[in-house]
Amino acid sequence: MRRNLLQIRIVAYLLAALGIAAVTGFCAPFAGQLNNTTVALAMLLVVLFVASASGSGPALVASALGALAFDYYFLPPFRTFAIADAENWIAFAALFITAVTVGELSARARRRAVEAETGRKDAQLTSAYNRRLIEASLDPLVTIGRDGKITDLNAAVEAITVRSRAELVGTDFSDYFTDSGKARAGYEQAFREGFLRDYPLEIQRPDGVRTPVLYNASVYRNENGEVIGVLAGARDISGLKRAESEIRRLASFPQHSPLPIIEFDRAMQVRYINPAMQSALKDYNIGDSRLLVPSRWVSKLSQDNDADATDAQEIEIAGRSFDERIFFSHEFQSLRIWATDVTERKQSERALARLNRALRTLSSANQTLVHAKSEPELLRDMCQILIDVGGYRMAWIGLAEQDEGKTVRVAAVAGHNEGYAEQAQVSWADNERGRGPTGTAIRTGQPQINLNFANDPRMGPWRAEALKRGYASSAALPLKDATGVFGALTIYAGEPEAVGPGELDLFVELAGDLAYGLAALRAGSERETAVRRWYESLEDTIGAIASTIEIRDPYTAGHQRRVAKLAATIAAEMGLPEDQTRGIYLAGLIHDVGKINVPAEILSKPGRLTALEMQFIRTHAQTGYDIIKGVEFPWPIAEAVLQHHERLDGSGYPRGLAAQAVIVEARILAVADVTEAITAHRPYRPAMGLDAALAEIETGKGRLYDPAAVEACIALFRNKGFTFP
């Protein structure tokens, strides 16, 4: 670059010399004829040209050469460089000064021109850059003049308003907001204060769609510093609004959830509690975390943990049972607790366990009754079954003596007796030792329950010895024959309130069977009569269990009984033996017993079940099997309950059995179960009708369902007028 500048300077000096030489060469031949002023003006023009074009340096060279040439050729004495007249010196000096002055002024003008051009180009570049920045912005940007008219905008404005640039430029900006007055007020505030921040507005499109935005604006000025408009941006916050709405929606779930929910921080201070938990803890100090948080967690939270963690426990609050789920969130450094009220489920489970225990006891007792060969053997075995099968602490059978003291003689005893029955001195007279459960049951002929040895006033004579042996409650059942009450069966449990109404009914049944067995033995009755009563007892007991299950699921109330009736009728239609048909009927009565462990809210859910809920429902077959597998039946009832959702092609559950691996009892139950379910109302759909049910089993005949069972079922409805009870 320096070389180029040097070359330019050399060229400028050469041009200065050539210009003076050209004037001199042209004028010198006419030296005597031309006016010296004309020559001087020509020389001056060259100097001025050089000065304006190349600056003061070349102009000085041109003025020096011009002065020498003018003196040599045009001033006397000619052909010499002598300057005789002082005025000529002044003229030459003026020429030099003019050359320098014009050269400097010309250079300054050129510099200013270059600076101006540079500024203009920079302004163009800046404007283009700013324009690209504005267009690159994802937010709508507009410039608005003092009159409120849009002067410029980016593509984002066109997109959010669904209007073209041509439609928008020159129009009032406030026309595109739902509240034009509010938009205008924000614009005026920006002019007053110089800026506006996060001003909420709504942009409205021609189709009526509204977009919430935050409006930000700053004034902009001209080169004189005067405010000439506003640069405004609108941030689309519709996504933020949706997110806020979603957050509020999600936040409302725990607030309106029937499940008690609470959250603690690391210091075990309550951070959040929903109304359901407030209600559950209304009688407690909510800030006392010990009620809800296991002690192992309190120490754990005092340590630094970098991972989420979960836990579970069962707690009691105000006499109600809760399954508690605990979750530690590392992200939020909090301990969240969800509690599900399982009181009714626990009560149902306990009731079912008691009924199941009574059923096992009754089943075993009745088998003993059938096979007993003597009265002492029967009484002894009955008491032992109540201990071994029923799990009770002690049982004894007393016979009412007709002596003066109306004593009760111990005929048989089993369990943790330790001399209690023999030392009890129970009477059936109306006195202190005759007013306990055993004496009262014999005297009145009505079953008696002692819910708690510790506080039942009737148990005073026996309380201390009973508690010493671990007896907490008891029940006494009268033994009757045709002549009246002749004794009592008394059962002792290790927990209070162990015998509920349903269990008491089964024990009454058991006592009746025992009394009948004794009478039969005494009268030499045939065992077939005892067997018949056993069957009837089993049917009554299983019916009681079925009723207990259906209380929890009103939508399937009667379902098991209807399935049992249809299944038994199908079995008879297929020509199965009467005894096998009876077993199928009993299996049908309790085929859904496993639903006791399915939450009631899932059983009665009005909408479609989720995959997880359906998986939970499908556990009921295995659960039912687990409940009754310990009961000894002469039929495969437990296996039928387990397999009633199996299908011939192996697509069923829980084991995926296929073809002949599925027992015939289960194959018949499957057809009856599907038929009844389709014809009946369900929470998630109305009843679909008999035609739909028969079409389903006919379509699946041989693939899903047993062909013989399907044909028998269809024949019952279409040809023999079968109807559900």
Residue pairs with C-beta under 8 A, 6 or more apart in sequence:
9 54
9 57
9 58
12 50
12 53
12 54
12 55
12 57
12 58
13 57
13 58
13 61
15 50
15 53
15 54
15 58
16 46
16 50
16 54
16 58
16 59
16 61
16 62
16 65
17 61
17 62
17 65
19 46
19 49
19 50
19 62
20 43
20 46
20 62
20 65
20 66
20 69
21 65
21 69
22 46
23 39
23 42
23 43
23 46
23 66
23 69
24 66
24 69
24 73
27 34
27 38
27 39
27 42
27 73
27 74
28 69
28 73
28 74
31 73
31 74
31 78
34 74
36 70
36 74
36 75
39 70
39 74
40 70
40 91
43 66
43 67
43 69
43 70
43 95
44 66
44 95
44 98
46 62
46 66
47 59
47 62
47 63
47 66
47 95
47 98
47 99
47 102
48 59
48 98
48 99
48 102
50 58
50 59
50 61
50 62
50 99
50 103
51 58
51 59
51 62
51 98
51 99
51 100
51 102
51 103
51 106
52 102
52 103
52 106
53 106
54 103
55 103
55 104
55 106
55 107
56 99
56 100
56 102
56 103
56 104
56 107
57 103
58 103
59 99
59 100
59 102
59 103
60 96
60 99
60 100
60 103
62 99
63 92
63 95
63 96
63 98
63 99
64 96
66 95
67 92
67 95
67 96
68 81
71 80
71 81
71 82
71 83
71 88
71 92
72 78
72 79
72 80
72 81
73 79
75 83
75 84
75 85
75 88
76 84
77 84
83 89
83 92
134 141
134 152
134 154
135 154
135 155
137 154
137 156
137 233
138 156
139 156
139 233
139 234
139 235
139 236
140 153
140 154
140 156
140 157
140 159
140 160
140 161
140 203
140 213
140 233
140 234
140 236
141 153
141 154
141 156
141 157
141 231
141 232
141 233
142 150
142 151
142 152
142 153
142 154
142 157
142 168
142 173
142 231
142 232
143 150
143 151
143 152
143 153
143 220
143 229
143 230
143 231
143 232
144 150
144 151
144 173
144 187
144 229
144 230
144 231
144 232
145 151
145 228
145 229
146 191
146 227
146 228
146 229
148 172
148 173
148 174
148 184
148 187
149 170
149 171
149 172
149 173
150 168
150 169
150 170
150 171
150 172
150 173
151 169
151 229
152 169
153 165
153 168
153 169
157 168
157 234
158 164
158 165
158 168
160 203
160 205
160 211
160 213
160 234
160 236
161 168
161 176
161 203
161 205
162 205
162 206
162 207
163 176
163 206
168 176
173 183
173 187
173 232
174 180
174 181
174 183
174 184
174 187
176 203
176 204
177 183
177 201
177 202
177 203
177 204
178 201
178 202
178 203
178 204
178 210
179 201
179 202
182 201
183 201
183 215
186 196
186 199
186 201
186 215
186 217
187 196
187 217
187 230
187 232
189 196
189 199
190 196
190 217
190 218
190 219
190 230
190 232
191 219
191 227
191 230
194 218
194 219
195 216
195 217
195 218
195 219
196 215
196 216
196 217
196 218
196 232
197 216
198 214
198 215
198 216
199 214
199 215
199 216
199 217
200 212
200 213
200 214
200 215
201 212
201 213
201 214
201 215
201 234
202 210
202 211
202 212
202 213
203 210
203 211
203 213
203 234
204 210
204 211
205 211
211 236
211 238
212 236
212 237
212 238
212 241
213 234
213 235
213 236
213 237
214 234
214 235
214 237
215 232
215 233
215 234
216 232
216 233
216 234
216 235
217 230
217 231
217 232
217 233
218 230
218 231
219 227
219 229
219 230
219 231
220 227
220 228
220 229
220 230
220 231
221 227
221 228
222 228
254 261
254 272
254 274
255 274
255 275
256 275
257 274
257 276
258 276
259 276
259 338
259 339
259 340
259 341
260 274
260 276
260 277
260 279
260 280
260 281
260 322
260 338
260 339
260 341
261 272
261 273
261 274
261 276
261 277
261 336
261 337
261 338
261 339
262 270
262 272
262 273
262 274
262 277
262 286
262 292
262 336
262 337
263 270
263 271
263 272
263 273
263 334
263 335
263 336
263 337
264 270
264 271
264 289
264 293
264 334
264 335
264 337
265 271
265 333
265 334
265 335
266 301
266 302
266 333
266 334
266 335
268 289
268 293
268 298
268 301
268 335
269 287
270 286
270 287
271 334
273 281
273 286
277 339
278 286
280 317
280 318
280 320
280 322
280 339
280 341
281 291
281 317
283 318
284 291
284 317
284 318
285 291
289 298
290 298
291 315
291 317
292 315
292 324
292 337
292 339
293 326
293 335
293 337
294 311
294 313
294 326
297 311
297 326
297 328
297 335
300 309
300 328
301 328
301 335
305 328
305 330
306 330
307 330
308 327
308 328
308 329
308 330
308 331
309 327
309 328
310 325
310 326
310 327
310 328
311 325
311 326
312 323
312 324
312 325
312 326
313 324
313 326
314 321
314 322
314 323
314 324
314 342
315 321
315 322
315 324
315 339
316 322
317 339
320 341
320 343
321 341
321 342
321 343
321 346
322 339
322 340
322 341
322 342
322 343
323 339
323 340
323 342
324 337
324 338
324 339
324 340
325 337
325 338
325 339
325 340
326 335
326 336
326 337
327 335
327 336
327 337
327 338
328 334
328 335
328 336
329 335
329 336
344 552
344 600
345 597
345 599
345 600
348 548
348 551
348 552
348 596
349 596
349 597
351 500
351 502
351 503
351 548
352 545
352 548
352 549
352 593
352 596
352 627
354 498
354 499
354 500
354 502
354 503
355 502
355 503
355 506
355 541
355 544
355 545
355 548
356 545
356 627
356 628
356 630
356 631
357 389
357 390
357 391
357 503
358 390
358 503
358 506
358 507
358 510
358 541
359 506
359 541
359 542
359 545
359 628
359 631
360 389
360 390
360 630
360 631
360 632
361 385
361 386
361 389
361 390
361 506
361 510
362 506
362 509
362 510
362 513
362 537
362 538
362 541
363 538
363 541
363 631
363 632
363 633
364 385
364 389
364 632
365 382
365 385
365 386
365 510
365 513
365 514
366 513
366 530
366 533
366 534
366 537
366 538
367 534
367 632
368 378
368 381
368 382
368 385
369 378
369 382
369 513
369 514
369 516
369 517
369 530
369 534
370 527
370 530
370 531
370 534
372 378
372 381
372 517
372 521
374 521
375 518
375 521
375 522
376 411
376 412
378 514
378 517
378 518
378 521
379 397
379 411
379 412
379 518
380 412
380 414
382 395
382 397
382 412
382 489
382 514
383 395
383 396
383 397
383 412
383 413
383 414
383 415
384 414
386 392
386 395
386 414
386 415
386 491
387 393
387 394
387 395
387 414
387 415
390 491
392 415
392 491
392 492
392 493
392 494
392 498
393 415
393 416
393 469
393 470
393 471
393 492
393 493
393 494
394 413
394 414
394 415
394 416
394 417
394 420
394 421
394 469
394 471
394 491
394 492
395 413
395 414
395 415
395 489
395 490
395 491
395 492
396 410
396 412
396 413
396 414
396 417
396 421
396 489
396 490
397 410
397 411
397 412
397 413
397 479
397 487
397 488
397 489
397 490
397 514
398 408
398 409
398 410
398 411
398 421
398 426
398 438
398 442
398 487
398 488
398 490
399 408
399 409
399 411
399 486
399 487
400 406
400 408
400 428
400 442
400 485
400 486
400 487
400 488
401 407
401 408
401 409
405 427
405 429
406 427
406 428
406 429
406 434
407 425
407 426
407 427
407 428
408 426
408 427
408 428
408 438
408 439
408 442
408 487
408 488
410 421
410 422
411 487
413 421
413 422
415 492
416 469
416 470
417 469
418 469
420 462
420 465
420 466
420 469
420 471
423 465
424 433
424 462
424 465
425 433
426 433
426 434
426 436
426 438
426 439
427 433
427 434
427 439
428 434
428 438
428 439
428 442
428 443
429 439
429 443
430 443
432 460
432 461
433 439
433 461
434 440
434 443
435 458
436 450
436 458
436 459
436 461
436 462
436 476
437 448
437 449
437 450
437 458
437 474
437 475
437 476
437 490
438 448
438 476
438 488
438 490
440 446
440 448
440 458
440 476
441 447
441 448
441 476
441 477
441 478
441 485
441 488
441 490
442 478
442 485
442 487
442 488
443 485
444 478
445 478
445 480
445 484
445 485
446 478
447 475
447 476
447 477
447 478
447 504
447 507
447 508
447 511
448 475
448 476
449 473
449 474
449 475
449 499
449 504
450 456
450 458
450 459
450 473
450 474
450 475
450 476
451 473
451 496
451 497
452 472
452 473
452 496
452 497
453 459
453 462
453 463
453 466
453 467
453 471
453 472
453 473
453 474
454 463
454 467
454 472
454 496
459 466
466 474
466 492
470 494
471 492
471 493
471 494
472 493
472 494
472 495
472 496
472 498
473 492
473 493
473 495
473 496
473 497
473 498
473 499
474 490
474 491
474 492
474 493
474 499
475 490
475 491
475 499
475 504
475 507
476 488
476 489
476 490
476 491
477 488
477 489
477 490
477 491
477 507
477 508
477 510
477 511
478 485
478 487
478 488
478 511
479 485
479 486
479 487
479 488
479 489
479 511
479 514
479 515
479 518
480 486
480 512
480 515
481 515
481 518
481 519
482 519
486 515
489 507
489 510
489 511
489 514
491 499
491 507
493 499
499 507
502 544
502 548
505 544
506 541
506 544
509 537
509 540
509 541
510 537
513 533
513 534
513 537
516 530
516 533
517 530
519 525
520 529
520 530
535 582
538 586
538 633
539 585
539 586
539 589
542 586
542 589
542 590
543 561
543 589
545 589
545 590
545 593
546 560
546 561
546 589
546 590
546 593
548 596
549 560
549 590
549 592
549 593
549 595
549 596
550 556
550 557
550 558
550 559
550 560
552 595
552 596
552 600
552 603
553 595
553 600
553 603
553 604
554 604
555 603
555 604
555 681
555 682
555 683
556 592
556 595
556 603
556 680
559 592
559 676
559 677
559 680
560 588
560 589
560 590
560 591
560 592
561 588
561 589
561 725
562 676
562 680
562 724
562 725
563 588
563 591
563 669
563 672
563 673
563 676
564 584
564 585
564 586
564 587
564 588
564 589
564 591
564 672
565 585
565 588
565 724
565 725
566 588
566 672
566 675
566 676
566 713
566 716
566 722
566 724
567 584
567 585
567 587
567 588
567 668
567 669
567 671
567 672
567 673
568 581
568 582
568 584
568 585
568 588
569 716
569 722
570 668
570 671
570 672
570 709
570 712
570 713
570 716
571 580
571 581
571 584
571 668
572 578
572 581
573 712
573 713
573 715
573 716
573 720
574 668
574 708
574 709
574 712
576 584
576 664
579 634
579 635
580 635
580 665
582 635
583 633
583 634
583 635
583 636
583 637
583 640
583 665
584 635
584 640
584 665
584 668
584 669
586 633
586 635
586 637
587 635
587 636
587 637
587 640
587 641
587 644
587 665
587 669
588 669
588 672
590 624
590 628
590 637
590 641
591 624
591 640
591 641
591 644
591 669
591 673
592 620
592 624
593 623
593 624
593 627
593 628
593 641
594 619
594 620
594 621
594 622
594 623
594 624
594 625
594 626
594 627
594 641
595 603
595 617
595 620
595 623
595 624
596 623
596 627
597 619
597 620
597 623
598 616
598 617
598 619
598 620
599 616
602 609
602 613
602 616
602 617
603 683
604 683
605 613
605 683
605 684
606 683
606 684
607 684
608 684
609 617
609 684
618 645
618 653
618 654
619 654
621 641
621 642
621 643
621 644
621 645
621 653
621 654
622 642
622 654
624 641
624 642
625 638
625 639
625 641
625 642
628 637
628 638
628 641
629 638
631 637
631 638
635 665
636 663
636 665
637 665
639 663
639 665
639 666
640 663
640 665
640 666
640 669
642 654
642 655
642 666
643 655
643 657
643 662
643 663
643 666
644 666
644 669
644 670
644 673
645 652
645 653
645 654
645 670
645 673
646 652
646 653
646 655
646 656
646 657
646 658
646 661
646 662
646 666
646 670
647 658
647 662
647 670
647 700
647 703
647 704
647 705
648 658
648 659
648 662
648 667
648 702
648 703
648 704
648 705
648 706
649 658
649 703
649 704
650 656
650 657
650 658
650 659
651 704
652 662
652 670
652 704
662 670
664 706
667 705
667 706
667 709
668 706
668 709
670 704
670 705
670 706
670 709
671 697
671 705
671 706
671 709
671 710
671 713
672 713
674 693
674 696
674 697
674 705
675 693
675 694
675 696
675 697
675 713
676 693
676 724
677 693
678 687
678 688
678 689
678 692
678 693
678 696
679 687
679 688
679 689
679 690
679 692
679 693
679 724
680 687
681 687
690 717
694 713
694 714
694 717
694 718
697 705
697 710
697 713
697 714
698 710
698 714
700 710
701 707
701 710
701 711
716 722
